[in-house]
């Protein structure tokens, strides 16, 4: 999924399908849009009858589990 958000400035969104879909509507509401490559660095570990891991493919590294 696309990464997006605002840090008290322009609405930042990764280029792609979501940006093409929502950018015109946001601009019509007066939002300044900046399409930019973003890296989330999100990783997750789930403990549920085992250990399962996942990592955002836009960043280096990997998650490992059972």
N, CA, C and O atoms as a Tinker XYZ file with bonds, in Angstrom:
   264  protein
     1  N      0.837000   -1.184000    0.000000    73     2
     2  CA     0.000000    0.000000    0.000000    64     1     3
     3  C      0.874000    1.237000    0.000000    63     2     4     5
     4  O      2.005000    1.227000    0.485000    81     3
     5  N      0.337000    2.271000   -0.541000    73     3     6
     6  CA     1.082000    3.528000   -0.619000    64     5     7
     7  C      1.261000    4.139000    0.766000    63     6     8     9
     8  O      0.394000    4.015000    1.632000    81     7
     9  N      2.370000    4.782000    0.955000    73     7    10
    10  CA     2.653000    5.523000    2.175000    64     9    11
    11  C      2.240000    6.970000    1.920000    63    10    12    13
    12  O      2.486000    7.508000    0.841000    81    11
    13  N      1.611000    7.601000    2.916000    73    11    14
    14  CA     1.187000    8.985000    2.744000    64    13    15
    15  C      1.059000    9.647000    4.104000    63    14    16    17
    16  O      1.015000    8.967000    5.129000    81    15
    17  N      0.998000   10.964000    4.115000    73    15    18
    18  CA     0.801000   11.692000    5.361000    64    17    19
    19  C      1.225000   13.138000    5.218000    63    18    20    21
    20  O      1.698000   13.574000    4.169000    81    19
    21  N      1.041000   13.865000    6.302000    73    19    22
    22  CA     1.417000   15.269000    6.323000    64    21    23
    23  C      2.152000   15.544000    7.627000    63    22    24    25
    24  O      1.740000   15.092000    8.695000    81    23
    25  N      3.242000   16.291000    7.524000    73    23    26
    26  CA     4.014000   16.666000    8.707000    64    25    27
    27  C      4.018000   18.184000    8.824000    63    26    28    29
    28  O      5.067000   18.827000    8.789000    81    27
    29  N      2.811000   18.741000    8.966000    73    27    30
    30  CA     2.625000   20.188000    9.063000    64    29    31
    31  C      3.164000   20.913000    7.830000    63    30    32    33
    32  O      3.749000   21.991000    7.932000    81    31
    33  N      2.958000   20.310000    6.685000    73    31    34
    34  CA     3.375000   20.894000    5.417000    64    33    35
    35  C      2.526000   20.307000    4.316000    63    34    36    37
    36  O      1.366000   19.964000    4.548000    81    35
    37  N      3.081000   20.181000    3.112000    73    35    38
    38  CA     2.317000   19.590000    2.014000    64    37    39
    39  C      1.933000   18.144000    2.343000    63    38    40    41
    40  O      2.625000   17.463000    3.100000    81    39
    41  N      0.829000   17.693000    1.766000    73    39    42
    42  CA     0.418000   16.300000    1.874000    64    41    43
    43  C      1.379000   15.492000    1.021000    63    42    44    45
    44  O      1.457000   15.699000   -0.191000    81    43
    45  N      2.111000   14.576000    1.636000    73    43    46
    46  CA     3.102000   13.771000    0.928000    64    45    47
    47  C      2.511000   12.407000    0.627000    63    46    48    49
    48  O      1.894000   11.777000    1.486000    81    47
    49  N      2.708000   11.956000   -0.610000    73    47    50
    50  CA     2.187000   10.657000   -1.025000    64    49    51
    51  C      3.148000   10.023000   -2.017000    63    50    52    53
    52  O      3.755000   10.710000   -2.837000    81    51
    53  N      3.280000    8.699000   -1.933000    73    51    54
    54  CA     4.135000    7.993000   -2.886000    64    53    55
    55  C      3.487000    7.998000   -4.263000    63    54    56    57
    56  O      2.268000    7.868000   -4.373000    81    55
    57  N      4.289000    8.148000   -5.314000    73    55    58
    58  CA     3.742000    8.096000   -6.669000    64    57    59
    59  C      3.104000    6.733000   -6.937000    63    58    60    61
    60  O      3.546000    5.714000   -6.406000    81    59
    61  N      2.081000    6.729000   -7.749000    73    59    62
    62  CA     1.426000    5.478000   -8.117000    64    61    63
    63  C     -0.076000    5.633000   -8.200000    63    62    64    65
    64  O     -0.595000    6.745000   -8.303000    81    63
    65  N     -0.771000    4.506000   -8.154000    73    63    66
    66  CA    -2.215000    4.480000   -8.366000    64    65    67
    67  C     -2.972000    5.307000   -7.336000    63    66    68    69
    68  O     -3.881000    6.053000   -7.698000    81    67
    69  N     -2.613000    5.188000   -6.054000    73    67    70
    70  CA    -3.335000    5.945000   -5.034000    64    69    71
    71  C     -3.143000    7.440000   -5.234000    63    70    72    73
    72  O     -4.098000    8.208000   -5.111000    81    71
    73  N     -1.936000    7.858000   -5.538000    73    71    74
    74  CA    -1.670000    9.278000   -5.764000    64    73    75
    75  C     -2.493000    9.796000   -6.935000    63    74    76    77
    76  O     -3.079000   10.875000   -6.850000    81    75
    77  N     -2.542000    9.039000   -8.026000    73    75    78
    78  CA    -3.310000    9.464000   -9.197000    64    77    79
    79  C     -4.795000    9.549000   -8.885000    63    78    80    81
    80  O     -5.511000   10.376000   -9.449000    81    79
    81  N     -5.254000    8.686000   -7.980000    73    79    82
    82  CA    -6.678000    8.653000   -7.638000    64    81    83
    83  C     -7.086000    9.776000   -6.680000    63    82    84    85
    84  O     -8.135000   10.392000   -6.870000    81    83
    85  N     -6.282000   10.048000   -5.666000    73    83    86
    86  CA    -6.706000   10.992000   -4.626000    64    85    87
    87  C     -6.125000   12.399000   -4.769000    63    86    88    89
    88  O     -6.705000   13.350000   -4.245000    81    87
    89  N     -5.012000   12.554000   -5.454000    73    87    90
    90  CA    -4.377000   13.876000   -5.540000    64    89    91
    91  C     -5.291000   14.946000   -6.124000    63    90    92    93
    92  O     -5.362000   16.037000   -5.558000    81    91
    93  N     -5.999000   14.692000   -7.231000    73    91    94
    94  CA    -6.861000   15.747000   -7.770000    64    93    95
    95  C     -7.950000   16.191000   -6.778000    63    94    96    97
    96  O     -8.243000   17.382000   -6.676000    81    95
    97  N     -8.536000   15.258000   -6.064000    73    95    98
    98  CA    -9.579000   15.614000   -5.091000    64    97    99
    99  C     -8.999000   16.425000   -3.944000    63    98   100   101
   100  O     -9.620000   17.387000   -3.491000    81    99
   101  N     -7.817000   16.052000   -3.470000    73    99   102
   102  CA    -7.181000   16.802000   -2.382000    64   101   103
   103  C     -6.787000   18.202000   -2.838000    63   102   104   105
   104  O     -6.946000   19.168000   -2.091000    81   103
   105  N     -6.279000   18.313000   -4.054000    73   103   106
   106  CA    -5.919000   19.628000   -4.584000    64   105   107
   107  C     -7.160000   20.509000   -4.737000    63   106   108   109
   108  O     -7.093000   21.716000   -4.507000    81   107
   109  N     -8.288000   19.917000   -5.121000    73   107   110
   110  CA    -9.530000   20.674000   -5.261000    64   109   111
   111  C     -9.998000   21.220000   -3.917000    63   110   112   113
   112  O    -10.720000   22.216000   -3.864000    81   111
   113  N     -9.583000   20.563000   -2.823000    73   111   114
   114  CA    -9.929000   21.036000   -1.476000    64   113   115
   115  C     -8.881000   22.003000   -0.935000    63   114   116   117
   116  O     -8.969000   22.432000    0.216000    81   115
   117  N     -7.884000   22.353000   -1.763000    73   115   118
   118  CA    -6.884000   23.325000   -1.350000    64   117   119
   119  C     -5.620000   22.745000   -0.758000    63   118   120   121
   120  O     -4.777000   23.490000   -0.259000    81   119
   121  N     -5.466000   21.422000   -0.801000    73   119   122
   122  CA    -4.259000   20.795000   -0.263000    64   121   123
   123  C     -3.106000   20.906000   -1.250000    63   122   124   125
   124  O     -3.286000   20.732000   -2.455000    81   123
   125  N     -1.931000   21.196000   -0.730000    73   123   126
   126  CA    -0.714000   21.148000   -1.541000    64   125   127
   127  C     -0.232000   19.702000   -1.522000    63   126   128   129
   128  O     -0.100000   19.116000   -0.447000    81   127
   129  N      0.029000   19.125000   -2.671000    73   127   130
   130  CA     0.425000   17.721000   -2.792000    64   129   131
   131  C      1.883000   17.634000   -3.214000    63   130   132   133
   132  O      2.322000   18.360000   -4.106000    81   131
   133  N      2.629000   16.748000   -2.574000    73   131   134
   134  CA     4.007000   16.464000   -2.987000    64   133   135
   135  C      4.131000   14.957000   -3.172000    63   134   136   137
   136  O      4.040000   14.204000   -2.203000    81   135
   137  N      4.339000   14.515000   -4.407000    73   135   138
   138  CA     4.594000   13.097000   -4.664000    64   137   139
   139  C      6.079000   12.864000   -4.455000    63   138   140   141
   140  O      6.913000   13.531000   -5.068000    81   139
   141  N      6.402000   11.923000   -3.594000    73   139   142
   142  CA     7.794000   11.660000   -3.251000    64   141   143
   143  C      7.963000   10.208000   -2.846000    63   142   144   145
   144  O      7.057000    9.617000   -2.259000    81   143
   145  N      9.113000    9.628000   -3.154000    73   143   146
   146  CA     9.406000    8.273000   -2.680000    64   145   147
   147  C      9.538000    8.314000   -1.171000    63   146   148   149
   148  O     10.183000    9.205000   -0.618000    81   147
   149  N      8.929000    7.351000   -0.512000    73   147   150
   150  CA     8.957000    7.308000    0.949000    64   149   151
   151  C      9.346000    5.902000    1.392000    63   150   152   153
   152  O      9.071000    4.921000    0.701000    81   151
   153  N      9.976000    5.820000    2.532000    73   151   154
   154  CA    10.292000    4.529000    3.126000    64   153   155
   155  C      9.714000    4.515000    4.529000    63   154   156   157
   156  O      9.978000    5.410000    5.332000    81   155
   157  N      8.934000    3.505000    4.810000    73   155   158
   158  CA     8.264000    3.490000    6.107000    64   157   159
   159  C      9.123000    2.860000    7.197000    63   158   160   161
   160  O      9.079000    3.292000    8.349000    81   159
   161  N      9.895000    1.853000    6.846000    73   159   162
   162  CA    10.686000    1.167000    7.859000    64   161   163
   163  C      9.850000    0.335000    8.805000    63   162   164   165
   164  O     10.318000   -0.027000    9.885000    81   163
   165  N      8.620000    0.022000    8.424000    73   163   166
   166  CA     7.704000   -0.710000    9.285000    64   165   167
   167  C      8.079000   -2.189000    9.333000    63   166   168   169
   168  O      8.307000   -2.820000    8.301000    81   167
   169  N      8.138000   -2.722000   10.535000    73   167   170
   170  CA     8.354000   -4.147000   10.753000    64   169   171
   171  C      7.363000   -4.600000   11.807000    63   170   172   173
   172  O      6.928000   -3.805000   12.640000    81   171
   173  N      7.008000   -5.870000   11.773000    73   171   174
   174  CA     6.047000   -6.384000   12.746000    64   173   175
   175  C      6.390000   -7.818000   13.123000    63   174   176   177
   176  O      6.868000   -8.597000   12.299000    81   175
   177  N      6.139000   -8.146000   14.373000    73   175   178
   178  CA     6.253000   -9.518000   14.863000    64   177   179
   179  C      4.930000   -9.866000   15.521000    63   178   180   181
   180  O      4.413000   -9.100000   16.335000    81   179
   181  N      4.375000  -11.034000   15.164000    73   179   182
   182  CA     3.115000  -11.505000   15.724000    64   181   183
   183  C      3.396000  -12.788000   16.489000    63   182   184   185
   184  O      4.000000  -13.719000   15.957000    81   183
   185  N      2.955000  -12.832000   17.740000    73   183   186
   186  CA     3.063000  -14.035000   18.564000    64   185   187
   187  C      1.678000  -14.657000   18.646000    63   186   188   189
   188  O      0.812000  -14.147000   19.357000    81   187
   189  N      1.455000  -15.770000   17.917000    73   187   190
   190  CA     0.160000  -16.434000   17.906000    64   189   191
   191  C      0.389000  -17.895000   17.556000    63   190   192   193
   192  O      0.379000  -18.262000   16.381000    81   191
   193  N      0.594000  -18.723000   18.558000    73   191   194
   194  CA     0.927000  -20.137000   18.360000    64   193   195
   195  C      2.148000  -20.270000   17.448000    63   194   196   197
   196  O      2.202000  -21.152000   16.591000    81   195
   197  N      3.096000  -19.409000   17.639000    73   195   198
   198  CA     4.327000  -19.352000   16.864000    64   197   199
   199  C      4.754000  -17.901000   16.748000    63   198   200   201
   200  O      4.062000  -17.000000   17.223000    81   199
   201  N      5.881000  -17.682000   16.123000    73   199   202
   202  CA     6.383000  -16.329000   15.905000    64   201   203
   203  C      6.402000  -16.081000   14.403000    63   202   204   205
   204  O      7.018000  -16.829000   13.644000    81   203
   205  N      5.717000  -15.018000   13.988000    73   203   206
   206  CA     5.633000  -14.665000   12.583000    64   205   207
   207  C      6.121000  -13.235000   12.410000    63   206   208   209
   208  O      5.815000  -12.371000   13.232000    81   207
   209  N      6.867000  -12.981000   11.361000    73   207   210
   210  CA     7.394000  -11.642000   11.137000    64   209   211
   211  C      7.117000  -11.152000    9.735000    63   210   212   213
   212  O      6.966000  -11.941000    8.802000    81   211
   213  N      7.054000   -9.852000    9.601000    73   211   214
   214  CA     6.878000   -9.235000    8.292000    64   213   215
   215  C      7.619000   -7.916000    8.261000    63   214   216   217
   216  O      7.784000   -7.265000    9.293000    81   215
   217  N      8.063000   -7.520000    7.086000    73   215   218
   218  CA     8.798000   -6.275000    6.951000    64   217   219
   219  C      8.389000   -5.572000    5.661000    63   218   220   221
   220  O      7.992000   -6.226000    4.696000    81   219
   221  N      8.481000   -4.288000    5.641000    73   219   222
   222  CA     8.136000   -3.478000    4.476000    64   221   223
   223  C      9.183000   -3.717000    3.387000    63   222   224   225
   224  O     10.370000   -3.503000    3.632000    81   223
   225  N      8.776000   -4.156000    2.189000    73   223   226
   226  CA     9.762000   -4.462000    1.150000    64   225   227
   227  C     10.477000   -3.227000    0.595000    63   226   228   229
   228  O     11.431000   -3.365000   -0.171000    81   227
   229  N     10.030000   -2.020000    0.971000    73   227   230
   230  CA    10.701000   -0.810000    0.490000    64   229   231
   231  C     11.974000   -0.518000    1.278000    63   230   232   233
   232  O     12.728000    0.383000    0.912000    81   231
   233  N     12.222000   -1.251000    2.335000    73   231   234
   234  CA    13.404000   -1.026000    3.159000    64   233   235
   235  C     14.289000   -2.262000    3.142000    63   234   236   237
   236  O     13.854000   -3.347000    2.756000    81   235
   237  N     15.538000   -2.084000    3.567000    73   235   238
   238  CA    16.457000   -3.204000    3.668000    64   237   239
   239  C     16.094000   -4.042000    4.880000    63   238   240   241
   240  O     15.382000   -3.578000    5.771000    81   239
   241  N     16.572000   -5.255000    4.917000    73   239   242
   242  CA    16.338000   -6.112000    6.070000    64   241   243
   243  C     15.244000   -7.107000    5.818000    63   242   244   245
   244  O     14.634000   -7.144000    4.749000    81   243
   245  N     15.008000   -7.917000    6.829000    73   243   246
   246  CA    13.989000   -8.952000    6.741000    64   245   247
   247  C     13.519000   -9.319000    8.132000    63   246   248   249
   248  O     14.184000   -9.023000    9.124000    81   247
   249  N     12.378000   -9.958000    8.196000    73   247   250
   250  CA    11.840000  -10.460000    9.460000    64   249   251
   251  C     11.817000  -11.971000    9.375000    63   250   252   253
   252  O     11.534000  -12.526000    8.313000    81   251
   253  N     12.103000  -12.636000   10.457000    73   251   254
   254  CA    12.130000  -14.096000   10.465000    64   253   255
   255  C     11.356000  -14.606000   11.669000    63   254   256   257
   256  O     11.303000  -13.950000   12.709000    81   255
   257  N     10.770000  -15.758000   11.525000    73   255   258
   258  CA    10.018000  -16.382000   12.619000    64   257   259
   259  C     10.204000  -17.884000   12.602000    63   258   260   261
   260  O     11.149000  -18.394000   12.001000    81   259
   261  N      9.299000  -18.592000   13.264000    73   259   262
   262  CA     9.372000  -20.066000   13.318000    64   261   263
   263  C      9.220000  -20.664000   11.945000    63   262   264
   264  O      9.255000  -21.886000   11.796000    81   263
